[in-house]
Structures are given as C-alpha cells and as structure tokens.
Amino acid sequence: MEDQFIRTRMLLGDEAIQRLQTSHVAVFGLGGVGSWCAEALCRSGVGELTLVDLDELSVSNINRQSFAVHSTVGMKKAEAAALRLHDISPTCQLHPVAARYEAQTRDAFFNRPYDCIVDAIDLVSCKLDLIETAHARGIPIISAMGTGNKLDAQQLHISDLSKTQGCPLARIVRKELKARGIIHHPVVFSPELPHRANDGSETPPPGRRSIPASSMWVPASAGLLLAQWVISLLSGVPKRP
C-alpha cells in the first residue's frame, strides 16, 4: 500500500513517524488558527486527534477557516473537522467534541490521555483555565495569542509567553498566568500592533464585545506554527537553536 506520509517520513525518519502515529493531540478551538493546526497535524501523521469547538460554521468563516466551505455552513465545526480529516487520513482516530471548554466542565475533557494540547481558544477565561489545567497535569501545551486585525504573517513566531510584546491578548494572559504562578509557557504570537478595523455588521458571540477583522494568511500561519511545535515535540526531531 502506498504510504501517504512518505514525504514527511523522508524528512523526519521512520522512528519520528511512528511516534506521531501513536500520539494523541487535543486541539481546543477550531477557528482560523485551530482549524489549520488540526489539518496540519493530521496531514503530518498524528494518529489520534480530539477536536473541540462548540460553534457552528457560518458564511463569514469561509475566508479563513480550513473546514469552512459553503457545503459545511451550519454544521458544527467539530463535526465538519472530523469529516474532512477522516478523508485526509482514514486511519487517524478522531474524537469530535461539540462543546465549550470551561472550568465547570473541564473534567469531561480529560477522560482520555493526551500527549499534547493545542490551545486555540478565544475566550480568555477558558484559555487561562485550560493552560493552568494542562500545566497542573503535566501535559505539554502551546497557545495561540491574538491574530485578529493583523496583516503581516512574517511577524509570527514561537516564543515563551514571558518574552511577548505588542500583543494585547498575550499581555492579559501573561498577567493572569503570573498570578497563578505560571511564568513560562510556549506561545505563537506576533508583535504587530493590531490595525484599526472598519465597522462590520456581524453580531459578537456570547462573551465577546466585538468581532475582529481577520485575513486568511495570519491565522493560518499561526496554526501551522502551532503544528510545527507539536510535531517537533512529539516526533523527537530536535528544533534548531
């Protein structure tokens, strides 16, 4: 049988691919960042994925989200993600969860072990609780910081939260995690200052005061960087200095 991961295997090696195929990654948030991260993980050979997002796909998601096309509008993001990823890698075990992660329900999300967690959650309170919970349980986790109202994907990079600057979301998360005793935490962030967006007519979802403007390339690039970090960690392939 032809090996769909042969090009990745040529780059990372057999042992690395074996590690990826026996790994379980949870992606929390399947929007413009998380959707591309989940797809990259699947295409790279991760063997098991838990896909968490409560929301349904809308027409305004089509400009930037991997699973958003006209035929999936109205579907739960988690379900649409599972359909697409199964088509990409039929051997990948997929666990779509159409629910919102929050402190009151956190235990329901940890009924199976994870080798790594990707935090692409928008709501700050939920984001903070997931990070704190993962640190307490000793599960490697990386978080996406803000990508809305930004245009320059070249400024995105992987860093420690303590070294972030210019990102309003990172500033809030850094302050709140410090109060919880967490100083160091890997993130993908951009120091690019947010651009002023034109007024839109989209109604903010519960818990959000406004809707940020968004390109396709910035959140997608952030998602791919998250996937790079996870794949490097799980495969054992050393990162460059």
N, C-alpha and C positions, 0 to 999 in steps of 0.2 A: 504494500500500500504506500502511495506517495506521502511523504512527510510534509505537512503544511508549514511546519516550523523549521524547515531545513536551513533557510537563510539566517534565521536567528541562531540556530544551532552552530552554524559555521562561524559565527561571530563570538558566541559565548561558550560553546563547548557542550558536550553531552551531559556532563555532571550538572552544569548550571540549568539546563533544560529540565533534567529530572527533578531538580529541586523546585523549579517553578511549577511543574505539573503536579507535584504533591503539596503545593501550598494553597492556603485558603486566605483570601483577602476580602475584607468588607469595605465597600465604598458607600459612604453616607453622603447623600446629596447627588442627584443625577442631572444637574443643570448644565450650564455651558462649560463648566470646569469638570465636574464629576463624570459626565457622560463620555467625554473624550478619554478621561483617565481609565474608566472601566473598559472601553473598547480597546485601548492600547494594551491593557493587562491581558485581556482575552486573546488578542492577536499575538501576544508575546508568549503564550503558552501557560499562563496561570491556570491551574487545574480546577479551582473552585472559587466562586465569587458570590458574595452576598450583596445584594443591590437594594439600597434603602432610599425611598423617597415617597412621600405621601401624595405629591401633586399630580395633576393631570396635564398632559401636553396641550398646549394652545398654539394658535397660529403664530403668535409673537415669539414662540420658542424656535421656530424654524430657522431663524437667521443665525443660530449659534449652537444648537444642541444636537449631538450626534444621532439621537433616536427620534428626533422630531422631523417628520415629513407629513404631507397632507393626509396620507392614509392612516397616520397614528394619532392625529389630533383627537382629543377626547379620551385617549387611553391613559391609564396610569403609567407614569414614567417607568416605574419598576417593571411593569409587565412588558412595555414596549422594549425596554432594555433587554430583558430576558429573551424575547423573540429574536431580536437582531443578533445578540451574542450567541445564541444557540445555532443560528445559521452560519456564523463565523467559525465557531468551534463546537461541533456537536458533542464532543467528549467532555467539554467543560461542565462541571456541576454548577447549576445556577439556582440561587435562592432569592427570588424577588420578594421584597417586603414593602408593601404599600402602606407605610406608617411613618409618623414623625418621631424621630428620636428626641426624647426629653427626659429629664431627671425622674419624673414619676413612673416612667415605663422602661427605664434603662435595662433592668434585669431581663426583660423579654428579648432584648437584642443580643444577649450574651449566653444564649442557650446552646451555643456551639463554639468551639475554639477557633480563634483567628490567629494567623501567623503575622498579620499586619492589618492596619486600619488606615483608610484614606478619609480624611475629614474635608468634605467639600460642602459643608452646611453653611447656610446664610445667616440663620438666626444666632445671635451672639450667645444667648443663654444656653441654647442647646449645644453649640460649638464648645463652649467652656466646659460643660459637664462631660461631653464625650472625651475631650482631651484629658481632663482630670481622671476620669474613669479608666482610660487606657493606661495612663501613667501608673495608677494605683495597681492595676492588674499586670503590669509588666509587658504590655502588648505594644510593639513598635507602632507609632502613629506619625503621620505627616499631615499638615493642614495647609489649605489654600487660604491666602489672605485676599484682599479686595482686587477684583478685576473690572468692576463696573466703571464706566466713564473714563476708560483708559484706551489709548490708541497704539502705543509702542510696545509690541511684544518683545523687542530686543532687550528691554529693561528687566524682564522677568528673570529671576534666578532662585536657586535653592539656597537657603541660608538658615542660621539659627535665629529664633524669634528675638533674642536679645540684641541682635545686630540690625534689625529692621529700622527703616526710616521712611518718612514721606507717605506712609500708608495709614489712613485713619483707622481702618479695622485692626491692623497689626498693633497700633498704639493702644487701643482698647483691650485687645486680647492680652498683650504683654502686661499691662497694668493689672488686669483681673487675675491672670495666672500667677503673677508675682505674689499677690495677696494670698494665693492658695499654696504658695511655697514651690511653684514651678517656674524656674528661671530659663532653662534651656529646653527648646522644643523646635524640631525641624519644620520649616515652612517654605512655601513658594510664594514670593512676594515681588512687587515692583515698587521702586521708589518714585515712579512717575506720579506727579500730582494729578488728581482727578480733573478732567475737563468739565466745564460747565455744560450741562445737557439742555437741549431745548425741551420745553414742556411737552409731555405726552398725555395721552388720554387713557392709558391703561391704569386700572384700579389696583392699588397696592394690596397684596395678600395680607391675611391676619398677621400681626406682629411686625409689619413693615410700614414705615411712614411714607416711603416714596419708592418709585421704581427707577433704578439706574439705567442709563443708556449703556448699550453693550455692542461691541463689534463681534465678529466671529473669531478673529485670529488671536486676540488676547486671552480669553478664557480657554480656548482650545490649546494654546501653547502652555498655559498653566497646567492644564490637565495632563499633557504629555510629560511635563517636567515631574509632576507627582508620580506618574507611572515609572519614569526613569529611576527615581529614588527607590521606589518599591522593588522594582526588578533587580536593581543593583544589590539591594539589601538581601533579598530572598535567594538570588542566584549565587551569591558569594563572589561575584566578579568585582574586584576592587574598583573603587572610584578613583579618578585621577585627583591629585592633590588640588 
